Amino acid sequence: MSTLTISNQVAIPLAEIDVQAIRAQGAGGQNVNKVSTAIHLRFDINGSSLPDFYKQRLLELKDRRISTDGVIIIKAQRFRSQEKNREDALARLQQLVRSVAITRKRRRPTKPSKSARKKRMDNKTRRGHLKALRGKVRD
């Protein structure tokens, strides 16, 4: 596999993705102290061969994984093996890039109907009367 497939027409060459093995954090015994199993993935959006549409959408995204320089940084340390963490990091990058290709349907603002407003107010009044009955009993 020399490319990371995003869609039928778009793929990222693995040469554009910087993958480094680092030591994982947290519990794990002797293995975690000796072996670099976590993966630190860096992907420069501006310097990539992605189409401008993807680049623009990625840079507009409010995501903590995207730095101000336009570099996607993903740290994968979910698994104990380096290879599984590498696959996980690449899958997360793939999912992030695919997510910007989906165009959401614009929401058309609507107002509640007159009957819906009346029903809501009646329900509130009924509920208020019920709560009023919970008060102290007076002789």
C-alpha positions as CSV (number, residue, x, y, z in Angstrom):
1,M,0.0,0.0,0.0
2,S,1.7,3.2,-1.2
3,T,-1.3,5.5,-0.9
4,L,-4.0,6.2,1.6
5,T,-7.3,6.1,-0.3
6,I,-9.8,8.8,0.6
7,S,-12.3,8.4,-2.3
8,N,-12.3,6.9,-5.8
9,Q,-10.5,10.0,-7.2
10,V,-8.5,11.1,-4.2
11,A,-5.6,9.4,-2.5
12,I,-2.7,10.6,-0.3
13,P,0.8,9.2,-1.1
14,L,2.3,7.7,2.1
15,A,5.5,9.8,1.4
16,E,3.5,12.9,2.4
17,I,2.6,11.4,5.8
18,D,5.3,11.6,8.5
19,V,5.0,8.6,10.8
20,Q,7.2,8.3,13.9
21,A,7.3,5.7,16.6
22,I,7.4,7.1,20.1
23,R,7.1,5.6,23.6
24,A,3.5,5.3,24.8
25,Q,2.3,6.9,28.0
26,G,0.5,5.4,30.9
27,A,0.5,1.9,32.5
28,G,1.9,-1.0,30.6
29,G,4.7,-2.5,32.7
30,Q,8.2,-3.2,31.3
31,N,7.0,-3.3,27.7
32,V,6.0,0.4,27.7
33,N,9.4,1.4,29.1
34,K,11.4,-0.5,26.5
35,V,9.5,-0.5,23.2
36,S,8.3,2.5,21.2
37,T,4.8,1.3,20.3
38,A,2.9,4.6,20.1
39,I,2.7,6.4,16.7
40,H,3.0,10.1,16.1
41,L,1.5,11.0,12.7
42,R,2.0,14.4,11.1
43,F,0.4,15.5,7.8
44,D,1.0,18.9,6.3
45,I,-2.2,20.1,4.6
46,N,-0.7,22.9,2.6
47,G,2.2,20.9,1.3
48,S,0.1,17.9,0.3
49,S,-1.3,16.8,-3.1
50,L,-4.9,17.0,-1.9
51,P,-7.3,18.9,-4.1
52,D,-7.9,22.5,-3.0
53,F,-11.5,21.7,-2.0
54,Y,-10.2,19.3,0.7
55,K,-7.4,21.6,1.8
56,Q,-9.7,24.6,2.3
57,R,-12.3,22.5,4.2
58,L,-9.6,21.0,6.5
59,L,-8.1,24.3,7.3
60,E,-11.5,25.8,8.1
61,L,-12.2,22.9,10.5
62,K,-12.2,23.7,14.2
63,D,-10.3,20.6,15.4
64,R,-7.6,20.5,18.1
65,R,-5.7,18.0,16.0
66,I,-5.0,20.6,13.3
67,S,-2.3,23.1,14.3
68,T,-2.3,26.8,13.3
69,D,0.4,26.0,10.7
70,G,-2.0,23.6,9.0
71,V,-0.5,20.4,10.2
72,I,-2.7,17.5,11.3
73,I,-1.1,15.7,14.3
74,I,-2.5,12.4,15.4
75,K,-1.1,10.3,18.3
76,A,-2.1,6.7,18.4
77,Q,-1.4,4.6,21.4
78,R,-4.5,2.5,21.8
79,F,-2.9,-0.8,21.0
80,R,0.2,-2.6,22.3
81,S,1.7,-3.2,18.9
82,Q,3.4,-0.5,16.8
83,E,1.8,-1.9,13.6
84,K,-1.8,-1.7,14.9
85,N,-1.2,1.8,16.2
86,R,0.2,2.8,12.8
87,E,-3.0,1.4,11.1
88,D,-5.1,3.2,13.7
89,A,-3.4,6.5,13.1
90,L,-3.8,6.2,9.3
91,A,-7.4,5.2,9.6
92,R,-8.1,8.2,11.8
93,L,-6.4,10.5,9.3
94,Q,-8.5,8.9,6.5
95,Q,-11.7,9.4,8.5
96,L,-10.8,13.1,9.2
97,V,-10.2,13.9,5.6
98,R,-13.3,12.0,4.4
99,S,-15.4,13.9,6.9
100,V,-14.8,17.2,5.2
101,A,-16.0,15.9,1.8
102,I,-19.5,15.4,3.1
103,T,-21.6,18.5,2.5
104,R,-24.3,18.9,5.1
105,K,-27.8,19.9,4.0
106,R,-28.6,23.5,4.9
107,R,-31.1,23.9,7.7
108,R,-34.1,26.0,6.7
109,P,-35.3,27.9,9.9
110,T,-38.9,27.2,10.7
111,K,-41.4,28.4,13.3
112,P,-43.7,26.2,15.4
113,S,-47.3,26.2,14.1
114,K,-50.1,28.1,16.0
115,S,-51.6,24.8,17.2
116,A,-48.2,23.6,18.5
117,R,-47.7,26.9,20.4
118,K,-51.2,26.6,21.9
119,K,-50.7,22.9,22.9
120,R,-47.4,23.8,24.6
121,M,-48.9,26.7,26.6
122,D,-51.9,24.5,27.6
123,N,-49.5,21.8,28.8
124,K,-47.5,24.3,30.8
125,T,-50.7,25.7,32.4
126,R,-51.8,22.1,33.3
127,R,-48.4,21.3,34.7
128,G,-48.5,24.5,36.8
129,H,-51.9,23.7,38.3
130,L,-50.7,20.2,39.2
131,K,-47.6,21.7,40.9
132,A,-49.8,24.2,42.8
133,L,-51.7,21.2,44.3
134,R,-48.5,20.0,45.9
135,G,-48.4,23.0,48.3
136,K,-49.2,23.0,52.0
137,V,-52.8,22.1,52.9
138,R,-54.5,25.0,54.7
139,D,-57.6,24.7,56.9
